[in-house]
Amino acid sequence: MERERKISLTTKIFIALIIGVIVGLVLHPLKNNPYVEKYLLNFVFTFLGNGFVRAIRMVVVPLVLCSLVMGAAGIEDVTKLGRIGAKTLIFYLSTTAIAVVLALVGGNIINPGKGVNISDIATTVVSVDKTKPFVDILLDMIPINPIEALAKGDMLQIIVFSIILGIAMSLLGEKANEAKKLFEAGNNISLKLVEIIMLFAPLGVFGLIAKTFTTLGYIALVPLFKYFMGVVVILFIHCLVTYQSILVLFGKYNPIKFFKNFAPTMLVAFSTASSSACLPSSLKTMQENFGVSKAISSFTIPLGNTINMDGTAVMQGVATIFIAQIYGIDLTMGNYITIILTATLASIGTAGVPGVGVIMLGMVLVQVGLPLEGIGLVMGIDRFVDMFRTTVNVTGDAVCTLVIAKSEKENIK
């Protein structure tokens, strides 16, 4: 007797996207019908979509706080390895910042959401800040009252407080073990909450997509396609230009030889869309195909698996531009700086479980005051985007490992 094959959550979300598009297109000619408007648009679709959005907002603050505290507290090996740890952290945070900048520049060139305005179906209050001096943006990152920052959901302040708290716990060592256990439990509970919320993601995506396409019709397909292609193109640029330039300049290594040796692991990353699943393959490839020592690869690869989220940063940057444009919202330079800082710092604690990437996108949107309903538009195709961004994340880990190994005078194959 054969076991029943379970449909994965990703497949369910994609099916919900398709059904939502079909239902929306069928109902589009009837959007002004009083029954369609009252019972479907303003009740069923709104309840499903906005209920899911509110659930995402509910988990953002506890997840960010606990995951970042644990991420910073867990980097105790950095002080032990000293020079190698510092260089590794600088590489990962710098390339993540570059990835976000590329995403924002590319997003404004591609303009995935231009030409379509769905601000009339947004229910989230939009309040995009006016341009602030750069020094004020930096000062605003430091919370005067962390409790107030948590209550208000001020993400940059929460991120900075969480990282400082995690570093303090790391420096205290065993004296902070009880606090570490508390935050570890909080992190596990937050991740379980994400899993529970993601079970309802198909319903949420259906409600958001059905409402969008009922209101707009076929015109909503164009920006969605432009968003997907925009993310993929920028991911390719980051992988082929940013990483390979660093590899050539600092690692003195042939990019063609690199791709030839690392291709099997990239295929694993693309097919599984999981950085964690690639960890054994990445370690083996770096040690056997490239000749990197275990001392370096066993540090840089797992650390990169935790904090190197360049692909996710690209997605967040383009998605933020996309959502701002489809809701007819102009972002200021201050907003762009805030997005770069938020996405870069948040990468330290982004957990490698399904759904967290979307939660972290919600965090960026909250910080700059954009409607969270826009997540529904990008979520349905996120699996396809995830395959590309995971490949970029894993490739970045490998490039960093080679550069660090070269800087430590190791003989690379």
C-alpha positions in Angstrom: 0.0 0.0 0.0 1.6 3.3 -1.1 1.8 6.2 1.2 -0.2 9.2 0.3 2.1 11.9 -1.0 1.8 15.1 1.0 1.6 18.4 -0.9 4.4 20.7 0.3 3.6 24.1 1.7 5.4 25.7 -1.2 3.2 23.9 -3.7 0.0 24.8 -1.7 1.0 28.5 -1.8 1.7 28.4 -5.5 -1.7 26.6 -6.1 -3.3 29.3 -4.0 -1.6 32.0 -6.1 -3.0 30.4 -9.3 -6.5 30.0 -7.9 -6.4 33.5 -6.6 -5.4 34.9 -10.0 -8.1 32.8 -11.8 -10.8 33.8 -9.3 -9.8 37.4 -9.5 -9.8 37.5 -13.3 -13.2 35.8 -13.4 -14.7 38.3 -10.9 -13.0 41.4 -12.4 -15.9 42.2 -14.7 -18.2 41.9 -11.7 -16.1 44.0 -9.3 -18.8 46.7 -9.0 -21.5 44.2 -8.3 -22.8 45.0 -4.8 -22.7 41.3 -3.7 -19.2 40.7 -5.0 -18.0 43.9 -3.5 -19.7 43.4 -0.1 -19.3 39.7 0.5 -16.2 38.7 -1.4 -14.0 41.8 -1.8 -14.7 43.5 1.5 -15.3 40.4 3.6 -13.9 37.0 2.5 -10.8 38.2 0.6 -10.1 41.1 3.1 -10.5 38.8 6.1 -8.2 36.1 4.7 -5.6 38.4 3.3 -5.5 41.0 6.2 -5.7 38.3 8.8 -2.6 36.7 7.5 -0.8 40.0 7.3 -1.7 40.8 10.9 -0.4 37.4 12.0 2.9 38.2 10.2 3.1 41.5 12.1 2.4 39.7 15.4 5.5 37.5 15.1 8.0 40.0 13.6 9.2 41.7 16.9 9.7 38.5 19.0 11.3 36.7 16.2 13.7 39.6 15.4 14.6 40.1 19.1 15.3 36.5 20.0 17.0 35.4 16.7 19.3 38.4 16.6 20.2 38.0 20.3 21.0 34.3 19.8 22.9 35.1 16.5 25.1 37.7 18.2 25.6 35.6 21.4 26.6 32.6 19.3 29.5 34.2 17.5 31.9 33.5 20.4 34.3 31.8 18.0 35.0 35.2 16.4 37.0 36.3 19.5 38.9 33.0 19.5 39.8 33.1 15.9 40.5 36.9 16.1 41.9 37.9 12.7 40.0 35.3 10.6 36.8 36.0 12.4 37.1 39.8 11.9 37.8 39.4 8.2 35.0 37.0 7.7 32.4 39.2 9.4 33.6 42.2 7.4 33.3 40.2 4.1 29.8 39.0 4.9 28.3 42.3 6.1 30.0 44.3 3.3 28.7 42.0 0.5 25.2 42.1 2.0 25.3 45.9 2.0 26.4 45.8 -1.6 23.6 43.4 -2.4 21.0 45.7 -1.0 22.4 48.7 -2.8 22.4 46.8 -6.1 18.8 45.8 -5.4 17.7 49.3 -4.8 19.6 50.7 -7.8 18.4 47.9 -10.1 14.9 48.1 -8.7 14.7 51.8 -9.6 16.1 51.1 -13.1 13.7 48.2 -13.8 10.7 49.8 -12.0 8.8 46.6 -11.5 5.7 48.3 -10.0 5.5 51.3 -12.3 2.4 51.8 -14.3 0.1 50.0 -11.8 -1.3 51.7 -8.7 -3.2 49.5 -6.3 -3.2 52.0 -3.4 -7.0 52.0 -3.4 -7.1 48.4 -2.1 -4.5 48.9 0.7 -5.8 48.9 4.2 -2.5 49.4 6.1 -1.9 53.0 7.1 1.0 54.3 5.1 3.4 56.8 6.7 6.7 57.2 4.8 9.1 59.5 6.7 10.5 62.6 5.2 14.1 62.8 4.3 16.4 62.9 7.4 20.0 63.9 7.7 22.3 60.8 7.8 23.5 61.6 11.3 19.9 61.5 12.5 19.3 58.2 10.9 22.3 56.8 12.7 21.3 58.3 16.0 17.8 57.0 15.7 19.2 53.5 15.5 20.2 53.8 19.2 17.2 53.2 21.5 16.8 55.4 24.5 14.1 53.0 25.8 14.4 49.5 24.4 11.0 48.6 25.8 9.4 51.5 24.0 11.2 50.4 20.7 9.8 46.9 21.1 6.2 48.2 21.8 6.4 50.6 18.7 8.0 48.0 16.5 11.0 50.3 15.6 13.0 47.6 13.8 16.3 49.4 13.5 16.4 50.2 17.2 15.3 46.6 18.0 18.1 45.2 15.8 20.8 47.4 17.4 19.6 46.6 20.9 19.4 42.9 20.1 23.0 42.7 18.7 24.5 44.7 21.6 22.6 42.5 24.1 23.8 39.3 22.3 27.4 40.5 22.2 27.3 41.3 26.0 25.9 37.8 26.6 28.7 36.3 24.5 31.4 38.3 26.5 29.9 37.2 29.8 30.3 33.5 28.8 29.0 31.0 31.3 27.6 33.8 33.5 24.9 34.5 30.9 24.0 30.8 30.3 20.5 31.2 31.9 19.8 34.3 29.8 20.9 32.4 26.7 18.6 29.5 27.5 15.7 32.0 27.9 16.3 33.6 24.5 17.0 30.3 22.9 13.6 29.1 24.1 12.0 32.4 22.9 13.7 31.9 19.5 12.4 28.3 19.3 8.9 29.4 20.2 9.0 32.3 17.6 10.1 29.9 14.9 7.3 27.5 15.9 4.9 30.5 15.6 6.2 31.1 12.1 5.6 27.5 11.2 2.0 27.8 12.5 1.4 31.1 10.7 2.8 29.7 7.5 0.2 26.9 7.5 -2.3 29.6 6.8 -0.2 31.2 4.1 -2.1 29.6 1.2 -5.4 31.1 2.5 -3.7 34.5 3.0 -2.1 34.5 -0.4 -5.4 33.5 -2.0 -7.2 36.4 -0.3 -4.6 39.0 -1.2 -4.2 37.9 -4.8 -7.9 37.3 -5.4 -8.6 40.9 -4.1 -5.8 42.4 -6.2 -6.9 40.7 -9.5 -10.6 41.3 -8.9 -9.8 45.0 -8.6 -7.2 45.3 -11.4 -7.6 42.4 -13.8 -4.9 41.3 -16.2 -2.8 44.4 -15.6 -1.6 43.0 -12.3 0.4 40.2 -14.1 2.9 42.6 -15.7 4.5 44.0 -12.5 4.6 40.5 -10.9 6.6 39.2 -13.9 8.9 42.3 -13.9 9.5 41.8 -10.2 10.6 38.2 -10.7 12.9 39.0 -13.6 14.3 42.0 -11.7 15.3 39.9 -8.7 16.8 37.1 -10.9 18.8 39.6 -13.0 20.2 41.4 -10.0 21.1 38.1 -8.3 23.1 37.1 -11.4 24.9 40.5 -11.4 25.8 40.1 -7.7 27.0 36.5 -8.3 28.9 37.1 -11.5 30.2 40.7 -10.9 30.4 41.4 -7.2 31.6 38.0 -6.0 33.9 37.3 -8.9 35.5 40.7 -8.8 36.3 40.1 -5.1 37.6 36.6 -5.9 39.9 38.0 -8.6 41.1 41.1 -6.7 41.5 39.6 -3.2 41.6 35.9 -3.8 43.7 35.9 -7.1 41.6 33.0 -8.3 40.2 32.2 -11.7 36.4 32.6 -11.8 35.9 29.9 -14.5 37.9 27.4 -12.4 35.8 28.4 -9.4 32.5 27.7 -11.1 33.8 24.4 -12.5 34.8 23.2 -9.0 31.8 24.6 -7.2 29.0 23.8 -9.7 27.8 20.6 -8.0 27.1 22.4 -4.7 25.4 25.3 -6.6 23.1 22.7 -8.2 22.3 21.3 -4.8 21.5 24.8 -3.5 19.3 25.5 -6.6 17.3 22.3 -6.3 16.8 22.3 -2.5 16.5 26.1 -2.0 18.0 25.5 1.4 21.4 26.8 2.6 21.3 24.4 5.5 20.9 21.4 3.2 24.0 22.5 1.3 26.3 22.8 4.4 27.8 19.3 4.1 28.3 19.6 0.4 29.9 23.1 0.8 32.3 21.9 3.4 33.3 18.9 1.4 33.8 20.9 -1.8 35.9 23.6 -0.2 38.2 21.1 1.5 38.5 18.5 -1.4 38.0 20.5 -4.6 39.8 23.7 -3.4 42.1 22.4 -0.7 41.0 24.8 2.0 41.9 23.7 5.5 39.3 22.5 7.9 40.3 25.2 10.4 39.1 27.9 8.0 36.3 26.2 6.1 34.7 24.8 9.3 34.4 28.4 10.5 33.6 30.5 7.4 31.0 28.1 5.9 28.8 27.5 9.0 29.0 31.2 9.9 28.1 32.2 6.4 25.2 29.8 6.5 23.9 31.8 9.5 24.7 35.5 8.6 25.4 35.6 4.9 22.0 36.3 3.3 22.9 38.3 0.2 20.3 36.7 -1.9 17.6 37.4 0.6 18.9 41.0 0.8 18.5 41.4 -2.9 14.9 40.0 -2.8 14.1 42.4 0.1 15.5 45.4 -1.8 13.7 44.7 -5.0 10.5 43.7 -3.2 10.5 46.9 -1.2 10.8 49.0 -4.4 8.2 46.9 -6.1 5.7 47.3 -3.3 6.3 51.0 -2.9 5.7 51.5 -6.6 2.5 49.5 -6.9 1.1 51.5 -4.0 2.2 54.8 -5.5 4.5 55.6 -2.7 7.7 57.6 -3.3 10.7 56.5 -1.1 13.1 59.1 0.2 16.9 58.9 0.4 16.4 58.4 4.2 14.2 55.4 3.4 16.8 53.9 1.2 19.5 54.2 3.8 17.1 52.7 6.4 16.4 49.7 4.1 20.2 49.1 3.6 20.9 49.3 7.3 17.9 47.1 8.3 18.4 44.4 5.7 22.2 44.2 6.4 21.9 44.1 10.2 19.0 41.7 10.1 21.0 39.2 8.1 22.9 38.3 11.3 20.0 36.5 12.7 17.9 35.3 9.8 17.0 31.7 10.5 17.1 29.1 7.7 13.6 27.9 8.0 10.7 28.2 5.5 8.8 31.5 5.8 11.4 33.5 7.7 12.5 35.3 4.6 9.0 36.7 4.2 8.8 37.6 7.9 12.1 39.5 7.5 10.7 41.3 4.4 7.7 42.3 6.6 10.2 43.8 9.1 11.8 46.0 6.4 8.3 47.1 5.1 7.3 48.0 8.7 10.4 50.0 9.2 9.8 52.2 6.2 6.0 52.3 6.6 4.9 50.3 3.5 1.7 48.2 3.3 2.3 44.6 4.3 -0.4 43.5 1.9 2.2 43.7 -0.8 3.8 40.6 0.6 0.9 38.5 -0.9 1.9 39.5 -4.4 5.5 38.3 -4.1 4.9 35.3 -1.8 3.2 33.1 -4.4 6.4 33.1 -6.6 8.8 33.2 -3.7 9.8 29.5 -4.1 11.1 30.2 -7.6 13.0 33.3 -6.3 14.3 31.3 -3.3 16.0 28.8 -5.6 18.1 31.6 -7.1 18.8 33.5 -3.9 19.9 30.3 -2.1 22.4 29.6 -4.8 23.8 33.1 -4.4 24.0 32.8 -0.6 25.9 29.5 -0.9 28.2 30.9 -3.6 29.0 33.9 -1.4 30.0 31.5 1.4 32.5 29.8 -0.9 34.0 33.0 -2.3 34.5 34.3 1.3 36.2 31.0 2.3 38.6 31.2 -0.7 39.5 34.8 -0.1 40.1 34.2 3.7 42.2 31.1 2.9 44.3 33.1 0.4 44.8 35.9 2.9 46.1 33.3 5.3 48.6 32.1 2.7 47.0 28.7 2.2 47.8 26.7 -0.9 44.6 26.6 -2.9 44.1 24.1 -5.7 
